[in-house]
């Protein structure tokens, strides 16, 4: 029985990957900076202990520059399969794909997942979740549309890639089944919850100012505003079929997710 390491095990995707593996009767080693088996990208001393007896690793691309060293150690430790959570937008924006290249050049079986924006960001990421709770979502996304994906679909694809044959050397673009403006998404949540939640379109400078007032650092705001520029410019308006390829079913619709919000 394979022993699987789940990095970022307390995050949006990691904890669902871990739960799904347990549902299959597996016993994943689930780690983060806050777990008893601690893993920290900045502390190399935490790497070798969590890699002991591991055959496959779920890796979340957190923008670390330590991935090459970790990957080398993982392969030397006997890891035979790596599954990386990347993002579709990085390729669309011509961003640095060093993390993907590192995994693809590891010398072991690898799979790269490239999802779109998560449904669950509206409830699990304070940047969006707080405005939703407060009833007013101010964003510079204009009428750009996004094929939001459910995090459970990402987890299901990751589990398949970690445990089943046929996914080595594959890059899967993952999206939901429908293109929605961000105003559409907010309206879906408002209808499903019965709450008054308003979407307010604003320009990029106003949103940068909003993030600053909320305490986000300038370098974070710069990245987020660039991502929203990408959406406002209609550069994310395409559906991807990675979920269908891997799971043989349609991805969950945003409306299904909205109905789960309490």
C-alpha positions in Angstrom: 0.0 0.0 0.0 1.5 3.4 -1.0 2.4 5.9 1.7 1.4 9.3 0.6 2.7 12.7 1.9 0.3 15.6 1.7 2.0 19.0 2.0 -0.1 22.0 2.9 -2.3 19.4 4.7 -4.4 22.0 6.5 -5.1 24.2 3.4 -8.1 24.3 1.1 -7.0 21.5 -1.2 -4.6 19.6 1.1 -7.2 18.8 3.8 -9.6 17.5 1.2 -7.0 15.4 -0.5 -6.1 13.9 2.9 -9.8 13.2 3.7 -10.3 11.5 0.4 -7.3 9.3 0.8 -8.5 8.2 4.2 -11.9 7.4 2.7 -10.1 5.0 0.4 -8.6 3.3 3.4 -5.2 4.9 3.1 -3.2 6.6 5.9 -1.6 9.7 4.4 1.0 11.7 6.3 -0.5 15.1 6.4 1.9 18.0 7.3 2.1 21.7 7.5 3.8 24.2 9.7 1.2 23.6 12.4 0.9 19.8 12.4 2.6 17.5 14.9 4.8 16.2 12.1 5.9 19.7 11.2 6.9 20.7 7.6 8.3 24.1 6.8 9.7 25.1 3.5 12.1 27.5 5.3 13.4 24.8 7.7 15.2 22.1 5.8 15.6 20.0 8.9 11.8 19.3 8.8 12.0 17.7 5.3 13.7 14.4 5.7 11.6 13.2 8.7 8.3 13.6 6.8 9.7 12.0 3.6 10.7 8.8 5.4 9.0 5.7 3.8 7.0 7.9 1.4 6.2 6.8 -2.2 4.1 9.7 -3.5 3.8 13.4 -2.6 1.1 16.0 -3.1 2.9 19.4 -3.5 1.2 22.8 -3.3 3.0 25.5 -5.2 3.4 28.2 -2.6 5.9 30.2 -4.5 8.8 28.8 -2.6 12.3 28.9 -4.1 13.2 25.7 -2.2 11.2 23.3 -4.4 14.3 22.1 -6.4 16.1 21.1 -3.2 13.1 19.4 -1.7 12.4 17.5 -4.9 16.0 16.3 -5.1 15.7 15.1 -1.5 12.3 13.5 -2.1 13.7 11.5 -5.1 16.8 10.4 -3.1 14.4 9.3 -0.3 12.5 6.9 -2.6 9.6 9.0 -3.7 8.3 7.6 -7.0 5.4 10.0 -7.8 4.9 13.8 -7.5 1.6 15.6 -8.0 2.0 19.4 -8.1 -0.9 21.9 -7.6 0.0 24.8 -9.9 -2.5 27.2 -11.5 -3.8 27.7 -15.0 -3.4 31.5 -14.9 0.4 31.3 -14.6 0.7 29.9 -18.1 -2.0 32.3 -19.4 0.0 35.2 -18.1 3.4 34.0 -19.2 4.5 33.8 -15.6 7.5 31.9 -14.2 6.8 28.1 -14.4 10.0 27.1 -12.6 7.9 25.0 -10.1 6.3 23.0 -12.9 9.7 22.6 -14.7 11.2 21.3 -11.4 8.6 18.6 -11.0 8.7 17.6 -14.7 12.5 17.2 -14.6 12.5 15.2 -11.3 13.2 11.9 -13.0 10.1 10.2 -11.3 6.4 10.0 -12.3 4.8 13.4 -12.1 1.5 15.1 -12.7 0.7 18.8 -12.8 -2.7 20.3 -11.9 -3.6 23.7 -13.2 -6.9 24.8 -11.7 -8.8 28.1 -12.2 -10.0 30.3 -9.3 -11.6 28.2 -6.5 -15.3 28.4 -5.6 -14.3 28.1 -2.0 -12.2 31.3 -2.1 -15.6 33.1 -1.5 -15.9 31.4 1.9 -12.4 30.2 2.9 -10.1 33.0 1.8 -10.5 36.2 3.9 -9.7 38.4 0.9 -13.1 37.4 -0.5 -14.8 35.7 2.4 -14.8 38.8 4.6 -16.5 41.1 2.1 -19.1 38.3 1.4 -19.9 38.1 5.1 -20.1 41.9 5.2 -22.5 42.0 2.3 -20.5 44.1 -0.2 -17.9 42.7 -2.6 -15.9 45.4 -4.3 -13.7 44.1 -7.1 -11.9 45.4 -10.2 -12.9 42.4 -12.4 -15.3 44.3 -14.6 -17.4 42.0 -16.7 -14.6 39.4 -17.2 -15.8 35.9 -16.7 -14.1 33.0 -14.8 -14.8 29.2 -14.9 -14.6 28.8 -11.1 -13.8 25.3 -9.9 -14.8 23.5 -6.8 -11.9 22.5 -4.6 -13.4 19.1 -4.1 -13.0 18.4 -7.8 -9.3 19.4 -7.5 -8.9 17.1 -4.6 -10.6 14.2 -6.4 -8.3 14.7 -9.4 -5.2 14.9 -7.1 -6.2 11.7 -5.4 -6.6 9.9 -8.7 -3.2 11.1 -9.8 -1.6 10.0 -6.6 -3.1 6.5 -6.5 -4.0 5.4 -10.0 -2.0 4.6 -13.1 -2.2 6.6 -16.3 -1.5 10.1 -15.1 2.3 10.2 -15.3 3.7 13.0 -17.4 0.3 14.7 -17.7 -0.6 18.4 -17.2 -4.3 18.8 -16.5 -6.1 22.2 -16.8 -9.0 22.1 -14.4 -12.1 24.4 -14.5 -15.7 24.4 -13.6 -18.4 23.8 -16.2 -19.6 27.4 -16.6 -18.2 30.9 -17.2 -19.4 33.5 -14.6 -18.7 37.1 -14.0 -17.7 37.9 -10.4 -21.0 39.7 -10.1 -22.8 36.5 -11.3 -20.9 34.5 -8.6 -21.9 37.0 -5.9 -25.5 36.9 -7.0 -25.5 33.0 -6.9 -24.3 33.2 -3.3 -26.9 35.8 -2.4 -29.7 33.7 -3.9 -28.5 30.5 -2.2 -28.1 32.0 1.2 -31.0 34.4 1.1 -28.7 37.2 2.2 -28.3 40.7 0.7 -24.8 40.7 -0.9 -23.9 43.3 -3.4 -21.2 43.2 -6.0 -19.6 46.7 -6.6 -17.3 47.1 -9.6 -14.4 49.4 -8.9 -11.1 50.3 -10.7 -7.7 48.7 -9.9 -6.4 51.7 -7.9 -9.5 51.7 -5.6 -9.0 48.0 -5.0 -5.3 48.4 -4.3 -6.3 51.1 -1.8 -8.9 48.7 -0.3 -6.4 46.0 0.2 -3.9 48.4 1.8 -6.6 49.6 4.2 -7.3 46.0 5.1 -3.6 45.4 6.0 -2.4 43.5 2.9 1.2 44.2 2.0 1.9 46.1 -1.3 3.6 43.1 -2.9 0.5 40.9 -2.3 -1.8 43.6 -3.6 0.3 43.9 -6.7 0.0 40.2 -7.5 -3.8 40.1 -6.8 -4.5 43.2 -8.9 -2.5 41.7 -11.8 -4.6 38.5 -11.6 -7.8 40.6 -11.6 -6.5 42.6 -14.6 -6.2 39.2 -16.4 -9.8 38.5 -15.7 -11.1 42.0 -16.5 -9.3 41.7 -19.9 -11.3 38.5 -20.6 -8.2 36.4 -20.8 -9.5 33.6 -18.5 -12.7 33.0 -20.5 -12.3 29.4 -21.5 -13.4 26.1 -20.1 -11.0 23.2 -19.5 -11.7 19.5 -19.5 -9.2 18.1 -17.1 -11.8 17.0 -14.6 -13.7 15.1 -17.3 -10.4 13.5 -18.5 -9.4 12.2 -15.1 -12.7 11.5 -13.4 -15.0 10.8 -16.3 -17.7 13.2 -15.1 -18.6 16.8 -15.3 -17.2 19.2 -12.7 -19.4 20.6 -10.0 -21.3 23.7 -10.8 -20.9 26.9 -8.8 -24.5 26.8 -7.9 -24.0 23.5 -6.1 -21.2 25.1 -4.0 -23.3 28.1 -3.2 -26.1 25.9 -1.8 -23.6 24.6 0.8 -22.8 28.0 2.3 -24.3 28.6 5.7 
